[in-house]
Amino acid sequence: MPLPRSVSMTSLSGLLPAWEEDPLPVEELLLFEVAWEVTNKVGGIYTVIQTKAKVTVDEWGENYFMMGPYFEHNFKTQVEACEPPNQAIRKAMDALLHNGCQVYFGRWLIEGSPYVILFDIGSAAWNLDRWKGDLWQTCSIGLPYHDREANDALILGSLIAWFFKELTDQLGDKPNVIGHFHEWQAGPGLILSRSRKIPLATVFTTHATLLGRYLCAGNADFYNNLDKFDIDREAGDRQIYHRYCLERAAVHCAHVFTTVSQITAVEANHMLHRKPDVVTPNGLNIKKFSAMHEFQNLHSTNKVHIQEFVRGHFYGHLDFNLEKTLFFFIAGRYEFSNKGADLFIESLSRLNYLLRVRNDVTVVVFFIMPAKTNNFNVESLKGQAVRKQLWDTAHTVKEKFGKKLYDALLKGEIPDMNSILDRDDFTIMKRAIYATQIIFHPEFLSSTSPLLPMDYEDFVRGCNLGVFPSYYEPWGYTPAECTVMGIPSVTTNLSGFGCFMEEHVSDPAAYGIYIVDRRFRSAEESCNQLTQFMFTFCQQSRRQRIIQRNRTERLSDLLDWRYLGTFYMHARHLALSRAFPDKFKMEQVTEGFRYPRPYSVPPSPSASLHSTPHHSDVEDDDDDDDGEPYNEEEEAERDRLNIKAPFVLGADCRENTSDLKGGGGES
């Protein structure tokens, strides 16, 4: 059943923008979404298409299909094979099968259970040379023999274009078909479909430009030199010119071109020479808890597990109070500069100097950046074993102590505390203490790890602050994931997430979203700003952190696909109106909004540190209480009702791609 064209958010009282365009006749349309990462986890696009599937299936029902490469292991573990519900699709698949190309159909076993059509690249590899010739004749793009990934992309694209030709021949004039292609690996399918004049409305989304990622990884001053790069020469020097050509051709062949953020829209305009038509931000499936403070309880519970790990890592070397300790972390691909690890480390050095003045606060920092490892660090394993031995020793001695105390009290005696523990007990405890002189380093993070047995989500919930000062981050799922779990985070105005929050939230820092300026400030200034953000966070009382987590979690609806999916609806409608103008019309009238500054935050940002919440059962506050009144439910209701002036969907990126912050009303 199609989803009605309105978005209703419980925690925002249904005040997110309604979809004003005329509903698409989805029962007369077929939507195909093409990506290399359909059932095939490689990077962030997998998260995008997987989490978006539910809201798209709700809208399109059995007329929505995902397409990608077939890998035997992935198909066996993630897909339930079944027959296509549409006979035209069955016949199109049969046409490929009868020519020796293997095609598989089933339901992807994720939320929404979308249909998937997977093409076996190996079974069609014998056509590669012929299809390379077709690509050269069509658009003068040649692929080198040694680039396996580009060759596989061409095989997949050729199979998909072939499938679309067979499908549209079966369908005739009705229903119409939409093809949405993600990233350059899916580009050949779009290019070939358009060059063969297949009646198909096309959308192409770039999640990060190919050359942009390479340039930033090379420590280029990227954003200040966007208009100065010799694009062809830069792509050639990096031996990716053919890939760049595929990406650029797909961008210009598509009826509608989209990117995931305003910052990537600016980049694409320079790198690919086309202004995006629509910005389609990345969302998540938001799971709201029935109890208002349930996410606070999860934070408290998971923080205990991290504290236990820290006890095993540091105790015996550094004497600090875990109740006065904050846990910061950074996570992502092991791209030292792109992910801002260099800036983070330098800022931590400066933060360490500032915290020496306030020595009752300790910060423990985790770097969750998976790198190639062969096995566990032996010292790390030994350290955790020692921590467990300490715990077991304490319990053993406690039981002996309790039994002797109980026996003495039964006799009506007050026991001699010097004799209640014997020499063997002291020997056991001394041995356990001496064994803590071990420092180890965690290497990877999963619930099966003997070092820190926690899944990533549980780990995030137990931390106090996520720090992601990226230089190149087209979107940024890590701070988004922190937000939906009620954990404050640091991002930058060079990340799509940071730009999105600046556009939608009047005072992001009040909601626990600290945005470092890495575009208009020097590296030194950005480092000082990040240091100040972290130091200010360390100065907050426990109750103030509880308030901030409440505000952070309240922003999660902004990132829900039930809202952000409307941008994809808009892109598809626009593609149909351009591909089939006689059948589809549209106007850009969808509205957005911005969150206001929270009512309890005074106009001065520095003063916002002094508001305090009601007593919390989750974390008792032993800090000073200034007695300022605070009502969480009252503030939440005000945030639901007092929203910002609207902006027009899709207008910003076409009319003003140089503006990174986007449009919005005044406070």
DRENDRENNU-460429 format. One record per residue (C-alpha): x, y, z; residue number from 0. Coordinates in pm, 1 decimal. Each point is the difference from the previous one (the first is absolute). Layout:
BEGIN
     east    north       up num
        X        Y        Z NUM
...
***
This chain:
BEGIN
     east    north       up num
      0.0      0.0      0.0   0
    134.7    346.5    -83.8   1
     88.7    234.0    285.1   2
   -217.4    315.0     25.2   3
    198.8    308.0    -95.9   4
     37.2    149.2    343.6   5
    250.0    -46.8    274.8   6
   -111.1    -33.9    360.3   7
    249.0      4.2    286.9   8
   -135.2    -82.2    342.5   9
    256.6    205.2    188.7  10
    -46.1    299.7   -228.9  11
   -381.8     -3.3     20.9  12
    -25.8    -68.2   -372.7  13
    147.6    339.3    -85.0  14
    268.1   -118.2   -237.2  15
    -76.8    125.6   -350.1  16
   -282.3   -169.5   -188.0  17
     63.9   -116.7   -355.0  18
   -192.8    249.7   -211.3  19
     51.4   -149.3   -346.3  20
   -266.6   -208.6   -166.0  21
     52.4   -366.1     93.1  22
    174.5   -216.2   -255.7  23
   -209.0   -289.1   -135.5  24
    241.6   -258.0    141.6  25
   -230.2   -284.8    -96.0  26
     74.8     90.2   -363.7  27
    376.0     45.2     47.1  28
    303.5   -216.3     67.9  29
    293.9    131.0    203.2  30
    346.0   -158.4    -27.2  31
    288.1    107.2    225.1  32
    345.1   -101.4   -123.2  33
    312.2    -15.5    218.7  34
    313.4   -211.2     27.3  35
    -73.2    -44.2    371.0  36
   -343.3   -159.8    -25.2  37
     38.5   -304.8    230.8  38
    375.4     67.6    -26.1  39
    145.6    196.9    291.4  40
    301.0    205.2   -107.3  41
    -46.6    347.8    143.7  42
   -253.6    263.3     99.9  43
   -231.3    -40.3   -299.8  44
   -100.3   -338.4    141.8  45
   -131.7    177.3    309.4  46
   -188.8    253.3   -211.9  47
   -186.1   -248.9   -217.7  48
    -55.9   -249.6    280.3  49
   -150.5    249.3    244.5  50
   -205.1    176.2   -269.1  51
   -158.6   -322.6   -123.4  52
   -285.9     -5.8    253.4  53
   -141.4    344.3    -80.2  54
     36.3    -63.0   -374.9  55
   -179.9   -335.2     21.5  56
   -274.9    168.2    202.5  57
    -47.0    245.6   -284.2  58
     42.9   -229.2   -302.1  59
    -99.4   -342.5    127.1  60
     78.0   -277.8   -249.5  61
     92.5    250.1   -270.9  62
    341.6     72.7    156.0  63
    311.1   -200.1    -91.6  64
    368.8     27.7     85.7  65
    268.6   -105.4   -247.0  66
    365.5    -88.4     51.8  67
    271.0   -264.7    -49.5  68
    -47.1   -362.9    100.1  69
    240.9   -157.0    249.4  70
    -78.2   -354.6    103.6  71
     74.1     38.8    370.8  72
   -201.9    322.0     27.4  73
   -295.1   -153.1   -181.2  74
     -5.4   -309.8    220.5  75
     22.1    194.5    326.2  76
   -201.1    314.8    -76.5  77
   -257.8    -83.4   -265.4  78
   -308.0   -222.1     -7.9  79
    -43.1   -117.1   -359.3  80
   -348.1     35.1   -150.5  81
   -178.2     58.9   -329.5  82
    -53.1    354.8   -134.6  83
   -355.3    128.8     55.8  84
      5.3    175.0   -337.2  85
    -10.1   -206.6   -319.6  86
    178.6    266.7   -202.0  87
    294.3    -21.6    239.8  88
     -4.8   -380.6    -22.1  89
     15.9     13.8   -380.6  90
    281.1    259.0      4.7  91
    200.8   -225.0    231.4  92
    -67.9   -300.0   -222.2  93
    137.7    185.9   -300.6  94
    334.1     37.6    178.6  95
     -7.2   -355.7    134.0  96
    -56.1   -142.7   -348.6  97
    315.4    179.0   -113.7  98
    217.0   -154.2    272.3  99
    -10.3    287.4    251.0 100
   -104.3   -101.1    351.0 101
   -256.2    218.9    178.1 102
   -136.6    -61.6    350.6 103
   -316.5    128.8    166.1 104
   -111.0      6.0    362.8 105
    -79.9    203.6    308.8 106
    281.7    167.0    189.8 107
    -31.9   -104.0    363.9 108
      5.8    347.4    149.2 109
   -273.8    223.0    139.1 110
   -255.8     50.0   -275.8 111
    106.3   -318.9   -185.4 112
     49.3    171.6   -337.8 113
     25.5   -201.1   -321.1 114
    351.5    -28.3   -144.4 115
    119.4    -90.1   -349.2 116
    364.4   -109.9      2.6 117
    216.9    -50.4   -309.0 118
    283.7   -252.6     -9.5 119
    292.8    193.9   -146.1 120
    214.4   -310.2    -46.6 121
   -257.8   -171.0   -219.6 122
      4.3    293.5   -241.7 123
    373.2     79.7      5.5 124
     48.0   -154.3   -345.2 125
   -182.3    305.2   -140.4 126
    243.6    249.4    155.1 127
    202.8     84.2   -311.7 128
   -315.0     51.1   -208.9 129
   -155.6    220.6    266.4 130
    321.4    202.5     28.7 131
    -29.3     62.4   -373.2 132
   -362.7    107.4     41.9 133
    100.0    243.8    275.9 134
    274.9    147.2   -217.7 135
   -232.5     38.0   -298.6 136
   -267.2    154.6    220.4 137
    195.3    256.1    201.6 138
    372.9    -41.7    -77.0 139
     84.2   -134.8    344.7 140
    261.9   -274.1      5.2 141
     63.7   -229.6    295.2 142
    348.0   -148.6     67.6 143
     18.5   -376.0     27.5 144
    162.8      7.9    345.1 145
   -280.0    192.6    178.4 146
   -211.1   -288.9    125.3 147
   -250.4    221.4    182.2 148
    -69.7    217.5   -304.9 149
    -33.5   -305.7   -222.6 150
   -244.9   -160.4    242.2 151
   -198.2    325.5     11.3 152
    -27.0     -6.2   -378.9 153
   -121.0   -363.2     -1.5 154
   -261.5     80.0    265.2 155
   -109.1    313.6   -185.2 156
    -28.8   -183.2   -330.7 157
   -214.4   -271.3    158.2 158
   -224.8    259.8    163.8 159
    -42.2    198.8   -323.5 160
    -80.0   -326.3   -180.3 161
   -256.2    -85.3    268.4 162
   -165.1    343.2    -28.2 163
    -23.1    -34.5   -378.7 164
   -174.1   -337.0     30.1 165
   -226.4    129.4    278.2 166
   -116.4    315.5   -177.8 167
    -61.2   -198.1   -319.5 168
   -231.1   -224.1    202.8 169
   -178.7    290.1    167.8 170
    -54.3    222.5   -302.6 171
   -123.7    343.4    103.4 172
   -126.3    -98.5    344.6 173
    107.9    -15.0    275.1 174
    291.6    244.7     -2.0 175
    333.5    -98.2    152.6 176
    229.8    197.9    233.6 177
    364.9    -95.7     38.3 178
    193.9    146.1    293.2 179
    377.3    -58.7    -23.8 180
    248.0     48.6    287.3 181
    368.2     88.1    -49.2 182
    231.2    -49.1   -294.9 183
     -7.6   -382.8     13.9 184
   -367.2     14.5   -102.5 185
     69.5    271.2   -257.1 186
     52.1   -223.7   -307.9 187
   -354.9   -132.8     31.3 188
   -139.7    352.7    -14.1 189
    230.2    110.8   -283.9 190
    -85.7   -299.6   -217.5 191
   -372.3     25.7     72.6 192
     -9.7    363.1   -110.6 193
    222.8    -54.6   -303.8 194
   -233.4   -278.4   -118.6 195
   -301.6    228.6     53.3 196
   -169.6   -240.3    241.4 197
   -319.5    168.2    132.1 198
    120.0     39.1    356.8 199
    -12.6    289.1    249.5 200
    347.2     12.1    157.4 201
    144.3    135.3    325.5 202
    370.7     -7.0     82.3 203
    129.0     55.5    354.1 204
    362.3     58.9     85.9 205
     79.8    -56.4    366.6 206
    353.9    136.5    -42.3 207
    174.5    103.9   -319.4 208
    270.3   -241.9   -101.7 209
    268.3    261.2    -60.0 210
    -93.4    199.8    308.7 211
     75.2   -293.7    226.6 212
    338.7    -55.5   -167.8 213
     98.2    367.1     19.2 214
    -88.8     30.6    368.1 215
    186.8   -320.1     82.4 216
    307.3    164.5   -157.5 217
    -12.0    289.7    249.7 218
   -100.3    252.8   -265.3 219
   -155.0    329.0    117.4 220
   -312.5   -126.6   -168.4 221
   -287.0    235.8     79.4 222
    200.2    320.1    -43.6 223
    118.5   -111.4   -343.9 224
   -310.6   -155.7   -151.1 225
      2.1    237.8   -294.6 226
    373.3    -36.3    -62.0 227
     43.1   -376.0    -52.1 228
     74.4   -130.0   -348.9 229
   -253.4   -282.3     31.6 230
    111.3   -209.6   -297.0 231
    367.6     20.3     94.2 232
    -66.8    -78.3    368.1 233
   -208.1   -306.5    -93.1 234
    265.0   -114.7   -247.1 235
    283.6     40.6    251.0 236
   -188.6   -230.6    238.4 237
    -73.6   -255.0   -274.7 238
   -375.1     31.0     49.4 239
    -83.0    203.1   -310.4 240
   -220.6   -275.6   -145.6 241
   -192.7    -30.7    327.0 242
    -40.0    375.4     15.3 243
   -134.8     -3.1   -356.6 244
   -259.0   -263.1     93.2 245
   -109.5    203.9    298.6 246
    -20.8    326.5   -192.3 247
   -184.1   -159.5   -293.8 248
   -257.7   -151.8    236.5 249
    -51.1    337.4    167.4 250
    -69.7    172.2   -331.6 251
   -214.3   -282.5   -140.8 252
   -238.2     -9.7    297.0 253
   -331.2    182.7    -13.0 254
     53.8     94.1    363.9 255
    333.6     27.8    179.9 256
      8.6     -8.1    381.2 257
    262.2     10.5    273.4 258
    -27.3    -79.8    369.5 259
     89.3    342.5    140.6 260
     51.0    366.9    -78.2 261
    377.7    -30.0     36.8 262
      6.8   -284.0   -254.5 263
   -222.1    207.6   -229.4 264
    266.9    270.5     -2.8 265
    268.6   -260.9    -65.3 266
   -198.0   -167.4   -280.8 267
    -59.7    330.5   -175.2 268
    377.8     43.9    -35.0 269
    110.2   -360.6    -39.6 270
   -279.4   -125.7   -227.9 271
   -119.2    328.2   -154.7 272
   -368.3    -38.9     80.5 273
   -199.5    158.4    278.1 274
   -205.4   -262.2    186.0 275
   -374.2     29.2    -41.6 276
    -84.3   -128.7    348.4 277
    189.8    -66.0    321.1 278
   -106.5   -337.9    142.1 279
    138.5    -22.3    356.9 280
     75.5   -338.1    152.2 281
   -236.5   -122.3    269.1 282
    -38.3   -281.0    250.7 283
   -282.0   -214.6    132.1 284
    -72.3    163.6    331.5 285
   -114.5   -235.4    273.8 286
   -167.5    208.7    265.9 287
    -25.5   -135.2    355.4 288
   -330.0      0.2    181.3 289
    154.1    136.5    320.0 290
    134.8    353.2    -28.9 291
    327.3    -78.5    177.3 292
     57.8   -350.0   -134.1 293
    295.2    117.0   -208.2 294
    143.2    157.3    317.4 295
    -19.8   -338.2    172.2 296
    176.1   -160.9   -295.6 297
    276.0    259.3     28.8 298
     43.5    -75.1    370.0 299
      0.1   -378.1    -51.9 300
    248.9     -2.5   -286.8 301
    225.0    252.7    172.4 302
     53.0   -257.2    276.0 303
    141.9   -245.9   -256.4 304
    241.2    262.8   -128.7 305
    103.2     83.0    356.4 306
     81.8   -365.2     60.0 307
    218.9     -1.4   -308.4 308
    177.4    315.7    116.3 309
     63.6   -154.1    340.7 310
    187.7   -280.6   -166.4 311
    190.6    237.9   -226.5 312
    112.1    276.7    236.1 313
    -28.5   -101.1    362.8 314
    336.6    -44.0    161.9 315
    150.5    268.6   -225.3 316
   -228.2    303.1     20.9 317
   -195.2     86.3    309.5 318
   -326.2    167.5   -102.9 319
   -363.6    -18.9     99.9 320
   -214.1   -173.2   -261.8 321
   -303.6    188.9    127.5 322
    179.9    318.0   -110.0 323
    106.5   -145.6   -335.7 324
   -144.5     83.8   -341.8 325
     25.9   -229.0   -301.7 326
     63.9    155.7   -342.2 327
     38.4   -194.4   -324.7 328
     63.0     36.3   -371.8 329
   -106.4   -263.1   -254.2 330
     10.2    -56.2   -373.4 331
    221.6   -115.0   -283.9 332
    373.4     10.4     66.5 333
     48.4    325.5   -192.2 334
    219.0    200.8    234.5 335
    -51.4    346.4   -151.3 336
   -337.9    -39.6   -170.8 337
   -162.3   -111.4    325.3 338
    173.5    270.0    203.3 339
    204.6   -231.8    222.1 340
    300.0    234.4    -37.8 341
   -200.6    300.0    123.5 342
   -151.9   -207.9    281.1 343
    337.1   -113.3    133.9 344
    141.8    351.7      2.6 345
   -313.9    130.9    172.5 346
     25.9   -273.7    262.4 347
    350.5    116.1     80.7 348
   -130.6    350.7     61.1 349
   -300.0   -130.8    193.6 350
    238.0   -196.4    223.4 351
    181.4    322.3     87.4 352
   -328.0    176.8     88.2 353
   -125.7   -289.9    210.0 354
    311.8      6.3    217.0 355
   -150.5    309.0    159.9 356
   -319.2   -195.6     74.1 357
    146.7   -329.5    112.1 358
   -324.7   -157.6    116.7 359
   -105.5    -71.8   -359.0 360
    163.0   -277.6   -203.3 361
    -64.0    -67.4   -368.5 362
     55.2   -344.5   -152.2 363
      2.8     -1.6   -380.4 364
    -68.2   -294.0   -231.5 365
    105.5    -19.6   -362.6 366
   -234.8   -242.4   -178.0 367
    169.3    -15.1   -339.4 368
     27.7   -357.8   -121.8 369
    336.5    -77.4   -156.9 370
    159.7   -322.1   -119.0 371
     70.6   -225.7    296.4 372
     90.3   -367.8     13.6 373
    -77.3    -83.7    360.5 374
    -44.2    139.8    348.8 375
    271.7    183.5    186.5 376
    118.9   -250.0    262.5 377
     54.3    269.9    260.5 378
   -353.4    126.8    -57.4 379
   -145.4   -343.2     61.0 380
    215.8    -38.6    310.2 381
   -115.8    334.7    133.8 382
   -367.5    -89.2    -29.0 383
     69.1   -338.4    158.1 384
    164.3    178.9    292.2 385
   -300.4    231.1     38.8 386
   -227.2   -303.7     14.5 387
    235.3   -164.3    251.1 388
    -23.9    308.6    222.2 389
   -377.2    -17.4    -12.5 390
     -2.7   -373.2     81.2 391
    251.7     48.8    281.0 392
   -209.5    276.1    156.6 393
   -309.5   -220.5     -8.1 394
    187.3   -296.9    150.5 395
    137.1    206.7    287.7 396
   -338.8    166.8     49.0 397
   -170.1   -336.4     44.2 398
    257.8   -117.1    255.7 399
    -22.8    332.5    182.5 400
   -380.0    -13.8      5.6 401
     -9.9   -356.8    132.2 402
    245.0     74.0    285.0 403
   -186.9    319.9     87.0 404
   -331.5   -187.8      2.8 405
    139.4   -276.6    224.1 406
    138.9    254.3    246.5 407
   -328.7    191.7     19.6 408
   -192.4   -321.8     65.9 409
    220.2    -49.3    304.1 410
    -76.6    352.4    117.9 411
    358.6    113.8    -63.1 412
    145.8    301.4   -182.7 413
    272.3   -154.4   -218.9 414
    361.1    118.8      2.3 415
     46.8    160.1   -341.2 416
    373.5    -76.2      6.4 417
    -62.3   -371.9     32.4 418
   -309.8    -47.2   -212.8 419
    218.7    -31.5   -312.6 420
    289.7   -244.3     18.3 421
    345.6     13.9   -163.1 422
   -114.5   -192.5   -309.6 423
   -269.9    258.9    -71.0 424
    255.1    283.7      5.3 425
    233.8   -200.1   -222.4 426
   -273.5    -54.3   -260.9 427
    -89.4    371.0     -4.5 428
    362.6    114.9    -27.8 429
     62.9   -231.1   -292.4 430
   -308.0    135.0   -175.9 431
    108.4    364.1     56.5 432
    353.1    -53.6   -125.1 433
   -130.6   -156.8   -319.4 434
   -174.0    325.4   -106.0 435
    330.8    153.3   -120.0 436
   -100.6    -61.2   -362.1 437
   -105.1    253.6   -263.5 438
   -170.8   -123.5   -313.5 439
   -179.7    149.5   -297.9 440
   -334.4   -109.4   -144.1 441
     12.9   -104.6   -361.0 442
   -352.6    -67.6   -112.9 443
   -353.7     30.6    124.4 444
   -274.6   -265.2      0.3 445
   -213.9   -191.3    245.3 446
    223.4   -305.9    -48.7 447
    322.8    180.7     83.4 448
    171.4   -122.6    319.2 449
    136.9    353.4     50.2 450
   -308.2    219.6    -13.3 451
   -298.8   -226.5    -66.9 452
   -243.4    266.0   -122.6 453
   -172.9     61.5   -331.0 454
     65.5    338.5   -156.2 455
   -347.7    133.4     79.6 456
     27.9    -95.2    367.5 457
    345.2    154.9     15.0 458
   -126.6    327.7   -145.9 459
   -284.4     10.4    250.2 460
    247.4    -37.3    286.6 461
    221.7    288.2   -109.2 462
    -45.8    367.7     82.9 463
    112.2    167.4   -322.4 464
     74.2   -105.6   -357.6 465
    262.8    212.2   -174.4 466
      5.8     -3.6   -382.1 467
    193.0    308.0   -123.2 468
      8.9   -121.2   -361.9 469
    154.8    197.2   -281.9 470
   -171.3   -207.0   -270.4 471
   -335.6   -148.3     98.3 472
   -278.9     18.7   -262.8 473
   -254.8   -101.0    263.5 474
    123.4   -152.8    326.8 475
   -198.1   -286.2    150.3 476
    209.2    -13.5    318.8 477
   -127.4    330.4    148.9 478
   -350.0    -79.7   -131.2 479
      6.2   -331.3    186.5 480
    111.9    180.9    315.3 481
   -292.1    241.0    -34.4 482
   -268.3   -267.6    -25.3 483
    148.1   -169.4    307.7 484
     -1.1    321.9    200.8 485
    379.3     41.5      7.4 486
    143.5    348.4    -71.6 487
    257.3     21.2   -277.8 488
    247.4    226.8   -175.1 489
    -17.5     35.7   -378.1 490
    115.8    263.1   -252.0 491
   -144.5    232.6   -262.4 492
    182.9   -208.9   -259.9 493
   -221.5   -300.2     76.1 494
   -344.9    -44.8   -146.2 495
   -141.1    -71.4    343.8 496
    148.3    320.4    142.1 497
   -142.7    210.0   -285.0 498
   -337.8   -168.7     42.6 499
    -10.0     81.6    370.0 500
    106.4    360.4    -59.9 501
   -284.3     28.6   -248.2 502
   -265.8   -153.7    223.8 503
    102.5    100.8    354.7 504
     38.8    355.0    128.2 505
    251.4    -81.2    273.9 506
    147.3   -347.0    -68.9 507
    237.7     12.6    298.8 508
   -295.5     35.5    238.9 509
   -126.0   -330.8   -136.3 510
    336.8   -169.8     39.1 511
    112.6     43.4   -362.9 512
    330.7    190.3      4.3 513
    100.5    115.6   -349.8 514
    367.5     81.5    -55.8 515
     67.8    253.3   -277.5 516
    255.9   -162.5   -230.3 517
    -83.8    199.5   -312.6 518
     37.3    363.1    100.3 519
    262.1    -36.9    273.0 520
    363.7   -100.9     -1.9 521
    104.3   -340.3    131.1 522
    128.5    170.4    316.6 523
   -330.1    176.6     58.8 524
   -200.2   -317.5    -66.3 525
    218.0   -189.1    246.5 526
    -53.5    263.1    267.7 527
   -374.7     -3.8    -63.1 528
    -14.9   -378.9     34.9 529
    205.0     21.1    319.8 530
   -237.7    258.5    141.9 531
   -304.8   -211.5    -89.2 532
    143.6   -299.6    183.6 533
    115.7    207.1    299.4 534
   -344.0    162.7     29.5 535
   -158.3   -343.8     -9.2 536
    232.0   -116.0    279.7 537
   -112.4    293.2    214.7 538
   -363.7   -107.0     -6.8 539
   -149.1   -156.8    307.6 540
   -154.0   -343.4    -18.6 541
   -350.0    144.2      1.7 542
     86.8    236.5   -282.3 543
    119.7   -294.8   -205.4 544
   -333.4   -174.2     65.3 545
   -184.8    308.1   -128.8 546
    216.8     10.0   -307.8 547
    -52.9   -369.1    -76.3 548
   -375.9     58.9     17.7 549
     32.3    281.6   -252.2 550
    230.9   -200.2   -225.2 551
   -235.9   -296.4    -12.5 552
   -289.4    232.3    -80.3 553
    170.1     88.4   -330.7 554
    -17.0   -362.5   -114.1 555
   -326.1     54.6   -188.1 556
    185.8    232.8   -235.6 557
    203.5   -299.8   -115.3 558
   -288.8   -244.1    -41.5 559
    -56.6   -136.6   -350.1 560
   -370.9     69.0     49.7 561
     94.4    365.5    -38.5 562
    313.5    -12.6   -216.3 563
   -161.3   -249.7   -236.1 564
   -208.9    287.9   -135.6 565
    310.0    138.6   -169.3 566
     29.2   -326.0   -195.3 567
   -370.7     23.3    -87.3 568
     66.0    346.3   -135.6 569
    294.3   -119.6   -212.5 570
   -202.4   -284.6   -150.3 571
   -293.8    224.6    -81.0 572
    234.1    252.4   -160.2 573
    162.2   -274.3   -210.4 574
   -339.7   -115.6   -127.9 575
    -99.9    355.5    -88.9 576
    318.1     39.0   -205.0 577
     -2.9   -344.2   -163.1 578
   -373.6     -3.9    -74.2 579
   -113.4    365.7      5.6 580
   -330.1    -79.7   -170.4 581
   -103.1   -234.7    282.0 582
    147.9    152.6    316.2 583
      0.1    355.7    132.0 584
    138.0    133.4    327.1 585
     68.9    313.8    198.8 586
    266.6     51.0    267.1 587
   -214.3     85.9    299.7 588
    116.0   -234.6    278.0 589
    107.9    188.4    311.7 590
    260.7    -64.1    265.8 591
     64.3    151.0    342.3 592
    257.1     78.7    266.1 593
     12.4    -75.9    371.4 594
     16.0    304.0    227.7 595
    241.8     62.1    284.2 596
   -120.3   -199.8    304.8 597
   -204.4    212.8    239.5 598
    222.2    -79.6    297.3 599
    311.9    127.4   -179.7 600
     62.2    373.7     56.8 601
    107.4    217.6   -297.7 602
    365.3    -18.5    106.7 603
    150.4   -339.4    -94.2 604
    225.8      5.3    305.3 605
   -299.3     35.9    229.1 606
   -151.9   -318.8   -133.4 607
    227.3   -199.6    227.0 608
   -198.8     88.3    310.5 609
   -343.8   -150.8    -55.4 610
    -75.4   -314.5    198.9 611
   -267.3   -267.7    -33.2 612
   -218.5   -168.7    252.5 613
    153.2   -277.3    201.9 614
     75.7   -300.0   -219.1 615
    -17.0   -359.4    113.0 616
    246.3    -85.2   -272.7 617
    294.2    196.2    130.6 618
     -4.1    157.4    345.2 619
    157.7    340.9     -5.4 620
    266.8     67.6    256.4 621
    100.7    328.9   -164.0 622
   -112.7    342.6    114.7 623
   -364.1     74.4    -83.8 624
    -77.4    362.7    -72.0 625
   -371.0    -64.7     52.7 626
   -107.6    137.9   -338.6 627
   -340.7   -144.6    -96.0 628
    -12.9   -235.8   -294.5 629
   -290.5   -196.6   -141.3 630
    103.1   -249.8   -266.7 631
   -351.2    -74.0   -123.3 632
    -89.4    368.7    -22.9 633
    313.7     81.0   -198.4 634
    -51.6   -298.2   -229.6 635
   -355.4    112.4    -77.1 636
    120.6    351.7    -80.4 637
    258.4   -144.6   -237.8 638
   -272.8   -201.8   -170.1 639
   -217.9    303.9    -58.8 640
    239.4    287.2    -56.5 641
    158.7    -80.6   -333.5 642
    183.2    216.5   -247.8 643
   -110.2    169.4   -320.1 644
    -15.5   -232.4   -303.0 645
    236.2    -40.3   -290.8 646
    -80.6   -132.3   -346.6 647
    113.4   -354.2    -63.5 648
    257.5    -30.4   -274.6 649
     44.7    375.1    -51.3 650
    322.6     58.8    194.4 651
    232.5   -232.8   -184.7 652
   -100.8    119.0   -347.7 653
    -11.2    371.2     71.1 654
    281.1     43.6    248.7 655
    244.7   -288.7     13.9 656
    268.4    230.6    134.1 657
   -192.7     39.9    324.7 658
     97.4   -286.0    227.3 659
   -247.8     77.8    273.6 660
   -321.0     -1.1   -203.3 661
   -311.2    208.7     55.9 662
   -212.8     41.8    306.6 663
   -204.1    246.0    198.8 664
    108.5    223.1    284.5 665
    -16.0    -94.7    366.2 666
***
